[in-house]
Amino acid sequence: MINILLVDDHELVRTGISRIIDDVRGMKVIGVAESGEEAVKWCRNNDPDVILMDINMPGIGGLDAMNKILRSKEDIKIIMLTMHTENPFPAKVMQAGAAGYLSKAAAPEEVLKAIRVVHSGQRYLTPEIAQQMALSQLSPSNEDPFSVLSERELQIMIMITKGQRVVDISEQLNLSPKTINSYRYRLFDKLGVHGDVELTHLAIRYGMLDADTL
């Protein structure tokens, strides 16, 4: 039996994936969480085999939650769910320790396949994303400005472009406001922007942020 934890701040997503899994023998949803913080807390007392977790959630978000969970329970396989299929997201997430990277637009059959693959000890990428990553390694391009960001910088960039304040980000990441501002200005320098508005526009332009969600 593959025991699964679902982590997403949208009830509709959690319900939809639960229904897909409940109809399959050998898989069981044993828990749900609405945030990264809730997922970390849940995993302290429970041991899922596989976690399906959204990257973009209120609070610490999927990347930081994944790091916290894997520090104490490295055997758990985590599949990241996201609408971001363009580099550098997939590469950064897999480098951070994810066992799989799956688009929220994936068909039910692919969701089930991803769960089985990561549970067997392999890594899973949607074929289109895997091809894109392979091509980017063969023909590196300087057109993507976000490729220069570290995992933490990318995480803070997402939080800023979602409209979160420095003080809120600092509380969620357990870092001082001064440290967050240091990251913020480093982002501006690396990306050649002069403020949060320009940063947000740049993220939308390169598909790192969905304008419809703002």
C-alpha positions in Angstrom: 0.0 0.0 0.0 1.3 3.4 -1.0 0.3 5.9 1.8 -0.1 9.5 0.4 -0.3 13.0 1.9 -1.9 15.7 -0.2 -0.8 19.3 0.4 -2.5 22.1 -1.4 -4.3 25.3 -0.3 -7.2 24.7 -2.7 -9.8 22.3 -1.5 -10.9 21.6 -5.1 -7.4 20.3 -6.0 -7.2 18.1 -2.8 -10.7 16.7 -3.4 -10.0 16.0 -7.1 -6.7 14.2 -6.5 -8.2 12.2 -3.6 -10.9 10.9 -5.8 -8.4 9.8 -8.4 -6.4 7.9 -5.8 -9.3 6.4 -3.9 -10.4 4.5 -7.0 -7.0 2.8 -7.3 -6.0 -0.4 -5.5 -2.7 -0.2 -3.7 -2.9 3.6 -2.9 -4.5 5.4 -0.1 -4.7 9.1 0.9 -3.9 9.1 4.7 -3.8 12.8 5.2 -4.4 16.2 3.8 -2.8 19.6 4.6 -3.7 23.2 3.5 -0.2 24.7 3.9 3.5 24.0 4.1 3.4 24.6 7.9 0.6 22.1 8.3 2.4 19.5 6.2 5.6 19.8 8.3 3.6 19.5 11.5 1.6 16.5 10.2 4.8 14.7 9.1 6.2 14.9 12.6 3.7 12.2 13.8 3.0 10.4 10.5 5.0 8.6 7.9 3.6 8.9 4.4 5.3 7.1 1.6 4.6 9.9 -1.0 3.7 13.5 -0.7 2.0 15.4 -3.4 2.6 19.1 -2.6 1.9 22.4 -4.3 4.8 24.8 -4.6 2.9 28.0 -4.3 1.0 28.2 -1.1 0.4 30.9 1.6 3.0 30.7 4.3 6.4 29.0 3.9 5.3 27.4 0.6 6.2 24.0 -0.9 9.9 24.4 -1.3 10.7 25.3 2.3 8.2 22.7 3.6 9.9 20.0 1.5 13.3 21.0 2.9 12.0 20.8 6.5 10.4 17.4 6.0 13.3 15.8 4.2 15.7 17.0 6.9 14.0 14.7 9.4 12.5 12.1 7.1 14.7 11.7 4.0 13.0 8.5 2.8 9.7 10.3 2.0 9.2 10.8 -1.7 7.9 14.3 -2.6 6.2 15.2 -5.9 5.8 18.9 -6.5 2.6 20.1 -8.1 2.8 23.3 -10.0 1.6 25.4 -13.0 5.2 26.4 -13.6 6.7 24.1 -16.3 9.3 26.4 -17.7 12.9 26.4 -16.5 14.4 27.2 -14.1 11.6 25.9 -11.9 11.9 22.2 -12.7 15.7 22.1 -12.4 15.7 24.1 -9.1 13.0 22.0 -7.5 14.6 18.6 -8.5 18.0 19.9 -7.3 16.4 20.8 -3.9 15.4 17.2 -3.4 12.0 16.6 -5.0 11.4 13.0 -6.3 9.0 14.3 -8.9 7.8 17.4 -10.7 4.2 17.3 -12.1 2.1 19.9 -13.8 -1.4 20.5 -12.3 -2.7 20.1 -15.8 -1.5 16.4 -15.8 -4.0 13.7 -16.7 -5.2 11.4 -13.8 -3.2 8.5 -15.4 0.0 10.5 -15.2 -0.6 11.5 -11.6 -0.9 7.8 -10.7 2.2 6.9 -12.8 4.2 9.6 -11.0 3.3 8.2 -7.6 4.2 4.6 -8.6 7.5 5.7 -10.2 8.8 7.8 -7.2 7.6 5.1 -4.7 9.8 2.6 -6.6 12.8 4.8 -6.0 13.0 6.5 -9.3 12.5 10.2 -10.2 9.6 11.4 -12.3 9.3 14.3 -14.6 6.5 15.0 -17.1 7.9 14.0 -20.5 7.6 17.6 -21.9 9.5 19.0 -18.9 12.2 16.3 -19.1 12.7 17.1 -22.8 12.9 20.8 -22.1 15.5 20.3 -19.3 17.6 18.1 -21.5 17.5 20.6 -24.4 18.4 23.5 -22.0 21.5 21.6 -20.8 22.6 20.8 -24.4 22.0 24.4 -25.6 22.2 26.7 -22.6 20.5 30.0 -23.1 21.2 33.3 -21.5 17.7 34.5 -22.2 16.2 33.2 -18.9 17.3 35.7 -16.2 16.0 33.6 -13.4 18.5 30.8 -14.0 21.1 32.8 -12.0 19.0 32.7 -8.8 19.7 30.3 -5.9 16.9 28.1 -4.5 16.3 30.6 -1.6 16.4 33.6 -3.9 13.8 31.9 -6.2 11.6 31.2 -3.2 11.8 34.7 -1.9 11.2 36.1 -5.4 8.0 34.1 -5.6 6.8 35.3 -2.2 7.5 39.0 -3.2 5.7 38.7 -6.5 2.7 37.2 -4.7 2.5 40.5 -2.8 3.8 39.3 0.6 5.5 41.9 2.8 9.1 41.7 4.0 7.9 41.3 7.6 5.6 38.5 6.7 8.3 36.7 4.6 10.7 37.0 7.5 8.3 35.4 9.9 7.4 32.5 7.6 11.1 31.7 6.8 12.4 32.4 10.3 14.8 35.0 8.9 15.2 38.6 10.0 13.6 41.4 7.9 17.2 42.7 7.3 18.2 39.3 5.8 15.1 39.3 3.6 15.8 42.8 2.4 19.4 41.7 1.6 18.0 38.9 -0.5 15.5 41.3 -2.1 18.1 43.8 -3.2 20.4 41.0 -4.4 17.4 39.8 -6.5 17.0 43.3 -8.0 20.7 43.5 -8.8 20.9 40.0 -10.4 17.7 40.6 -12.5 18.4 44.2 -13.3 15.1 45.6 -11.9 14.5 48.5 -9.5 11.6 47.4 -7.4 8.9 44.9 -6.6 6.7 46.1 -9.4 9.4 45.6 -12.1 10.2 42.2 -10.5 6.6 41.2 -10.8 6.4 42.3 -14.4 9.5 40.4 -15.2 8.2 37.2 -13.6 5.0 37.5 -15.6 6.9 38.1 -18.8 8.9 34.9 -18.4 6.0 32.7 -17.3 7.2 32.5 -13.7 4.0 34.0 -12.4 0.5 33.7 -13.7 -1.0 37.2 -14.1 -4.5 35.8 -13.7 -3.7 34.8 -10.1 -2.7 38.3 -9.0 
